[in-house]
Amino acid sequence: QVQLVESGGGLVQAGESLRLSCAASRTIVKMGWYRQTPGRQRDLVATRTISGITDYGDSVKGRFTISRDNAKNTMDLQMDSLVPEDTAIYYCYALYVGKEYWGQGTQVTVSS
């Protein structure tokens, strides 16, 4: 079992920055963030493996940065130059022994 605890999120204006954090209860090979808006599927934001391999969704490339502290089992998502289209619930994601785990979700709202 894996527990994921998210923090961060909130309301910001377009052009501002926000940082999300996620803490895992054990060492995870692959962690990341997905986001979801009502009526749509959950989309990739970014993932990062324990070895440092990253993957970003096309809409956030160049604006968002994912980082990890492997010693602390934590992961951060720095979100810069936010736009209203980034408004969504953001979910921390972990892949552990072939099983996916999800955090409870944190709301990010970007006003224009």
C-alpha positions in Angstrom: 0.0 0.0 0.0 1.0 3.6 -0.7 -0.3 6.7 1.0 0.0 10.0 -0.8 -0.4 13.3 0.9 -0.8 16.4 -1.2 -0.4 20.1 -0.2 -0.5 23.3 -2.1 -3.1 24.5 -4.5 -5.4 27.4 -4.3 -6.5 30.5 -6.2 -4.1 32.6 -8.2 -4.3 35.1 -11.1 -3.1 34.4 -14.6 0.6 34.8 -14.9 1.3 33.9 -11.3 3.0 30.8 -9.9 2.0 28.0 -7.6 3.7 25.0 -6.1 2.2 21.6 -5.3 3.8 19.0 -3.1 3.2 15.4 -2.5 4.7 13.1 0.1 4.7 9.3 -0.3 4.7 6.7 2.5 7.4 4.7 0.8 10.0 4.9 -2.0 8.3 5.1 -5.4 10.0 4.5 -8.7 7.6 6.7 -10.7 5.6 9.7 -9.3 3.8 12.5 -10.9 0.8 14.7 -11.3 -2.4 14.4 -13.3 -5.2 16.9 -13.5 -8.9 16.7 -14.2 -11.7 19.1 -15.0 -15.4 18.2 -14.9 -16.6 15.9 -17.7 -13.1 15.2 -18.9 -10.5 12.4 -18.4 -7.6 12.7 -16.1 -4.7 14.2 -18.1 -0.9 13.9 -17.7 0.8 17.0 -16.2 4.2 15.6 -15.4 5.9 12.5 -14.1 9.4 11.8 -12.8 11.2 8.6 -12.1 13.5 8.0 -9.3 16.4 8.1 -11.8 15.3 11.5 -13.0 13.5 10.7 -16.2 10.7 13.2 -16.8 7.7 13.5 -18.9 5.4 16.5 -19.4 2.1 17.1 -20.9 2.3 19.3 -24.0 0.3 22.1 -22.5 2.6 22.6 -19.6 6.0 22.1 -21.2 8.3 25.1 -20.5 6.0 26.4 -17.7 5.9 23.6 -15.1 8.8 21.8 -13.5 8.6 18.5 -11.5 11.2 17.7 -8.9 11.8 15.0 -6.4 13.6 14.5 -3.1 14.3 10.7 -3.2 15.6 10.7 0.3 12.4 12.1 1.7 10.0 10.4 -0.8 8.6 13.8 -1.7 7.8 15.4 -5.0 7.1 19.0 -6.0 5.4 20.6 -9.0 6.4 24.2 -9.7 3.8 25.9 -11.9 4.8 29.2 -13.5 3.0 31.4 -16.0 -0.3 29.9 -15.0 -3.3 30.4 -17.4 -7.0 29.9 -16.7 -6.8 26.7 -18.7 -4.7 25.2 -15.9 -7.7 25.3 -13.6 -8.4 21.8 -12.5 -8.1 19.3 -9.6 -4.5 18.1 -9.5 -3.9 14.5 -8.3 -0.6 13.1 -7.1 0.2 9.8 -8.8 2.4 6.9 -7.8 3.3 3.7 -9.6 4.4 1.0 -7.2 4.9 -2.6 -8.0 2.7 -2.3 -11.1 -0.2 -0.7 -9.3 -1.4 2.9 -9.5 -2.1 5.1 -6.5 -3.7 8.5 -6.3 -3.9 11.3 -3.8 -7.1 12.9 -2.8 -6.7 15.8 -5.2 -6.1 19.5 -4.7 -7.9 22.3 -6.5 -6.0 24.8 -8.5 -7.9 27.8 -9.8 -6.4 30.4 -12.1 -8.5 33.6 -12.7 -8.1 35.8 -15.7 
